[in-house]
Amino acid sequence: MRLIAAALVVLVLAAPAAHAQEPDTTTTSLPQVPTQEIVPQPGSGAEPDEAGDRGGALQLGLLALVVVAMGGAVAVVVRQSRQSRRARQAADG
């Protein structure tokens, strides 16, 4: 019990010393925001020079791959759904 009381006395005596310090006088400045627009205007870009550039052949190929993969996944789900429905109707009927 004496240990807890001693710790409280130390904390109470140390608290005013922490508040006695003067505030820091330094100021902070915010970085300047660029004046250009965040979203570029349509037609303001450059034509792709290489396959990996924005709008180049690699990006278009990747888009085609994603579309084909999504279409294939939808086709598999639809086919399995139809097979399951036919099997359920055959078992019921």
N, C-alpha and C positions, 0 to 999 in steps of 0.2 A: 504494500500500500504506500509505503514511503517513497518507493521508486516511481510510482505513478505521480505522486504529488510533486516530486522533484522535477520530473519531466514537464509537468504542467507549468511549474514556476519558470523553468528555462524557456519554454515556448512563449510565455507571457512577457518575459523580459526581453526576448529577442524580437518580438513583433514590432515594437515602436522603432527599433533601430532600422528595420527594413523600410518603414514608412517615412523615415526622416530624410531619405535621399531626395535630392532635387530631380525633377523630370529632365530627361534628355532633350537638348535643344536642337538636335539634328532634324532636318526635314527630309521627306522623301519626295521624289518627283516621278511622275508617271511617264512611261515611254511614249513617244509620239506615234500615233496611229498613221499608217500610210494613207495617202489621199486617194489612191486608186480604189476602184470598187472591188468588193469581195467577189461578186459574181460577174464574170466578164460578159460583155454584150455579145449577142449572137453575131457570128461572122467576124469577130475580132481576133480569132486565133490564127494559127499557121497550119498549112497543109502538112500532113505527116510525111516525113522524109524517109523514115525507116519503118520496118514492120512493127516494132514495139512502141512507136509513138502513139500519142492519143489519137484514136480514130484510125489507126493503122490496121494492117492485115491480121496481126496477132490478136488484137482486141476483137475484131469482127469474127475471127475464128473461134475465140473463146465464147463469144456470145452465141454463135451457132451451136457449139458443143453443149452449152448450158440448156439451150432450148431443146435440143435433141434428147438430152438426158432427162429433162423434166417431162417431155412428151412420152418417152419410153416408160418412165415410172407411172404416169397416168394410165398408159395403155395396159400395163401389167395389173394395176389395181382394178381397172374396169373388167379385164378378162377374168381375174380371180373372183370378182363379185358376181359376174354372170354365171360362172361355173358353180359357185356356191349356191346361188339362187336356183339353178336348174337341179342341182343335187337335192336341195331341200324340197322342191316341188315334186320330184320323183319319189321321195321318201313319203311325202304326205298323200300323194295321189295314187 
